[in-house]
């Protein structure tokens, strides 16, 4: 097994990870390990923008706090929310210093927009709908200029490295072939591996966002919480044979309309804010409406926008749809919700500390409790940037581990992997989660889904190390945690649980 040593190890190459690297570089050498290039994570595809307490007065901050609390379905931690919003101005100043090209009006003022559950326009954006890509690119460019920074790609997190006192001293990775190991010793280890939404049949996330960080941390003994809380984005392109593609919420913020096949805006039947209701409300409304009228279809319409406005404001989305034969300027887009964001995960404080000393978690992989059971739109980039800055305050920059001789390197991860066909296993897992842990849930289907996932887990046997099979084992573990958490708190917040699905024929009670 190959071995390396570094002052700080960051696992995951999204905005949270790169912001952490930038914060840590003044204190020592930093190694960032990623499963793939910049485009392999969710940050790259973040379209809508960055939510900030725009104006940065005490009143602006309080409005942002209250909007976040309301959207979170009563399950946000208010102190954490106040910390998140309170650091917004520092984040903004940092991004301006990196020359992120945020969109501006002709007079030089920065453009802001409003999205669902925001009471005022406070979301800044870059490149129209390329905010995540442009922030991530600016961070990556900056850290690459430092001789103390290194980047390793095509490595899969395998296990957490701990000394005999239980202090985390690095991590172990699977190499490109999936059967070789690389051990990295570090004074502090920061997980920023993203969420697990691609475990669901329909997802806006890249396929590598499958919950690996949560699974590995759980095996190492980390506390995991709130795994029931997944957000489903309502406006996701629904074209047969095509992968789900997110139609940014900023479209509704700019006036796009959700309509049924008859052109009727039905969302006001469910919430007085219509298209700008919280995401969980809109997703649930679409789900219920499609169940009541399965042959009508549901669409996002921008056909009333001025000529050229769609292409100018949302160039990436407009171009993608046009490649699929859909002109958003003239034709409404068929939509259906998809799994989008993980609110729970590895429990941390607001400096990224986990329950294991020496291990930190930031971004979507972490549960800071700022999002409650339903994330306020565009608070995700704010959280990634805030936590990437704050994590350095919790790290003892003088600590460099206990040494390889004292390390219990692989003892916390048995070489047991599911003995099922990998492709069939993934297909079955995603269908089970979609059916049992989707937008609207029933306890009988949750129990049934958990039984089926446990059956697949029961097939695990000690087999030779294999990266693809190991990843499926991670997915099964995370799926079981999601379903178990639903059963622990079936009526909590925005994760809607009913006794029986509307219009049920009885099969929902199997």
Steps between C-alpha positions, in 0.01 A plus 500: 500500500632843403525765772520879502496773764362854498405767753135520387294257294182619327279234340264632233551763231193719514462857623516402869818300445679766299398774743644286783825457305526877453445554873755235602787586263648773725546233769672216315491257210157400370408199288159490333379157387206470262312222324526693175550844339314819597201387297453182707327674793179695553668841549596511134133485397354744755292730281289731714744707702624590845258616770633789710342739753518756221556852627674347804314714753366344823153508344622322185664229711188451710279462191738238362501315834121499521458382139743213570314400816163503325622295205656244734158376615569581864811282525788745455737574787458875535846566646659318205287696253610828657863396469449405136331826405732708718803381300343593168678832463844340556418243232397774257817698559708187446335424168546858378870471583513194271339698216201267463307664212163556666237643269462877508263761365615768256565737791739250663265390779473126563186329381294306750204271455239335717439127531248282681429586867719814487309811606726736302748479209835409659656240270805606300593302191782469248492417131122501512459142621865392545559625853636177648740442213641853511546505880662156495729595212616815680577307819683225311708753306602679820609191696687355201738796520633381837801263514351357821196361316470164328206335323441128451213371289332169417525378859209358699477550876523159664543550875596738777845458652505512883768460763454272800353787702224545245638822350460526124839523330409490134320274256544206265401510133438253221709564192386522138494122454276460804717238670805699618519716811657837575537602863529872574604617846384850594488731797133572422258334260210695348219319317320706235375211289147627432165330549331182387209613283608287204394197705145587390363393162451862391772740610648833395841392632797348317509122544808518727291684763393178670571557870848344522618750763207426730548125462873506574456739795222281642724193487769695681259576785385854413157613610265524201169684526192620309549268204124505438526863389549504125385789286328433167531776243166558324605635159709227340478438125302184426570376147479122442840346441686805632672538836325738742624856450444777751305806390630749753265645757618843392271453199199510731661787685507690172136418425482152344164329551413143594197389299304184430415365156212744474723798573364553853731623781389256768765566768283768661264218594773375735672815628434876479850562363439278198824445307701661781379268776767293681648219293346221705154652452544539124647151455218346699242699301645373171501145634138521615382674183665241274338222704157660464539575128763253369429569133515880507868565557661789690713770341722799575413785267721796409322573173375834633857628551614779265671380182861398572464525878515125571823449303658810653414426864527120496750420223607157628146371552373652174784344301456154656126499433554620144737206441213273605265668251323717756493877451412646840412834344209344309422168669427409865737239648361174641608467862497250785674519841829325575720444805723802540663567838592315821423707810624243753830315511805502725411696813727804547511828683530831315876455467473161334597287801361147488468266796841350412803710603711597200214455250300790357212516252371794296252560221220263405658196669462674838195560715532846653122522550483834318263365234251323723285263296490719187786719378432862408596546135865596435602465866709197398779704339494735798542207738784350292692828500432586864599157629804485273619821669400406855651151513853636541398657833436155645824337385809487717746594228791374711369144524639247252364163605636216710717330242449199274634252757211575736230506234214253483475550126231270364352342810176695480404381148444129445558371148136393465320601182158420349503191281236611251530611139630857528291655223183325615581590861522872423180493295311324777638729772399817314152372425448393862599843635287682244197289591544494877686821590377737231299819513202345677561198722287235669629298791408165339709583192787627717502173695481299179786699347717456807436124498610481134814708562590282798458190285759639259732590787462146634664373180832655608793260513876538551622541142808652331511879506301650213423870461167461318370244747623707794308803367180294481555395861525868594176574316316221678623618839386858433163380367444300816582806714251714303217250548583430864496874572156540338367229732652674803329833423226433243311829528790742533492819296501504124558125457132428447372167633140388455307189595401437141586662169223715343302292255656184641383164367631320806838395360663779705426292809695195382 
